[in-house]
Amino acid sequence: MKIPILVALVVALGAGVAGYAVTGSPGLPARPAPKAPLDPRYTPEAEKAREALLQDLGDVGAWITLSNALIRQGRTELAVEATEQAVAAIPGDVNLWVQLGVALVAHADGEVVPAARLAFDRASLLEPAHPAPRYFLGLAWLQSGKPKEALAVWYELQEMTPPDAPWAEELKRMIGAAETMQILGVGDMG
């Protein structure tokens, strides 16, 4: 009874060796298989940020990169959740509070919702001169049909903005839109 098992084992082993000899590449050097992504739903940028966070949860840049990558993918709810985790871990970082506000605005299809206002307010408390909270406060006023209030905030921000700042052109464009609304009588004229 033991001989048929031994014969079957020898035949199976022989078939394996023969198969490798025909289809394998014994002359090539060994190399590791390519690294599989942690989650194929993530872009390479988001995946890199996730890997950085696995090494250091205090990497603010990686949190922001991950959030922005998720927003660009249309996964805004996940961007909000990730950024909420970031501000819980690092509550004193102004840029994470700004990013939370940005993620909340993206999740609300561009509307500065109350939760986003709270995030921007927290950022403003941490760093009063930060431009993002003022920009989004102006946007909230504009979305509320109050171009006069939006302009007051944006004119002040424009005074503080260096001409070569990355947001300068967008701010100028938004001021022009609010001025046009005001001239046309759109919104509250109060």
N, C-alpha and C positions, 0 to 999 in steps of 0.2 A: 504494500500500500504506500510505503514511503518512496519507492522508486518512481511512480508516476508523478508525484509532486515535485521531486527533484528534476525529472525530465522536463516538466512544464516550466520550472524555474529557469533551467538552462536554455530552453527554447526561447522564452521571453527575453532573457538577458541577451541572447544571440541576436534576436530580432532588433532589440534596441541598439546594439552596437552596429549592426548592419545599417540600420536606418540613419544613425549619426554619420557613418562613413559616407553614405550617399548624399545626404542633405546638409550635413554640418560643415563647419569650416575649421577643422583642427589646426590649420596653419596660421590663422589670424590670431593676433594677441587679444587677450581678454580685455573687456572694457565694461564699465558699469552701464546699466540701462539708463536712458534719459529720465530725469526727474519728472515725475507726474505732478501736475498742479494740485494744490490742496483742494481746490474746488473749481471745476471747469466753467462755472458761471461767472467767474471773475476775469476781468481784463488783465493783461500782463502788468499794467501799472498798479491795479488794485492788489494783485497777487504779491507783487514786490512789497507793497505797503504792509500787507498782512504778515509777510515773512519778517519784515522789520519789527512789527509789533510783537511777534512771538519772541523776539530777542530782547525788546525793550518797550514795555507798555507806556513809558514816559516819552516816547518819540512823538512830539507834537506834529512835526512835519508829516510823519507817516499817517497819523490820524486824519490830518487835513487832506492828504493825497487820497487816502481810502474813501473818505466822504465825497470828495469831488469826483472820483472815478465812478462811484455808485450813482451819483446824480447824473453824470453823463450817460450812464447806462439806463437811466429811467427808473432806477431802483431807489427812489427817494425815501421810502419808508425805512429801508435798511440803512440808508445814509444818516437819517435822523437817529435811528437806534444806535449806530456806531458812534456818532458824535455825542450822544447823551452819555454813553459809556466813557468817552474821553473826558468830558467835563466832570463827570463823577470822580474819575481817577485823578484829574489835574484841574481842580476848580479855580485856581488862581491864574490860569492862562487866558489872556484876553483874546488871542487868536482862535482858541477853541470855542469860546462863547460866540465870536463872530461867525465861525463856521457853523455852529448849531443854528444860529439865525438864518444863515444862507440855506442850510439844508431844509429848515422848516418852510422858508419861502418857496424853495423849489418843490417841496412836497405839496404846497398849497397852490401850485400852478402860477407862481409869481406874485401871489398876494401876501402882503406883510400882515400875517395873522397875529393875534395877541401873544401867542407863545413865542413867535419870532421877535416881537417887540420886547418881551421880557428878556430874551437872550441878548439882544442888542443893548438893552438898558444895563444889564450886568456887565457887558463888555465896556460900556461907557463909564461905569463906576470904576472899573479896574484901570482904564486908561482913557481919561476924558478927551484927549486930543486925537484918539483913533478916528480915522475918517469913515469907516464903514457904518458905525451906528448912526452917524448924522445923515449919511446918504440914505439909509433905509428908513430913517424917521421921515425924511422928506418924501420918500416914495410912499410911505404910509399916508401922509397928509394928502398927497396927490391922488392916491387911490380912494381916499375918503371924499374926494370932490372939493378939496381945499387947496387950490394952487397957491393962494397967497401965503399960507403957512408953510407949504413946501418950499416956496421961493425964499422965505425968510431963513429957513434952515440951510438951504443950498447956497445962498449968497454968502452966508457965514463960512460954510465949508469951502467955497470957492476962494475966499480970501486967504484961507490957510493952506490951500493946495498949491504945491509947486507946479509950474507950467508943464514940466516933463513927467509928472506923476502918472502912473499907469491908468488911473481912473479919471484923469482930467478931461479927456475928450467925452467920456460917457456922462460926466457931470455937466459939462457944457451943453450936450445934447438934451439932457433932461431939463435943464434950466430953460432952454429954448422951447421945449414942449410945454412946460408949465406957464411960461410967459404967453405963448400962443393961446393956451386954454383961458388964461385970464383975459386977454384981449378979446377973445370970442365970447366971453361971458359964460364959459363952461364951469360948472361947479359953483360953490358957495362964494359969492363976491364979498361977504362980510369983511 
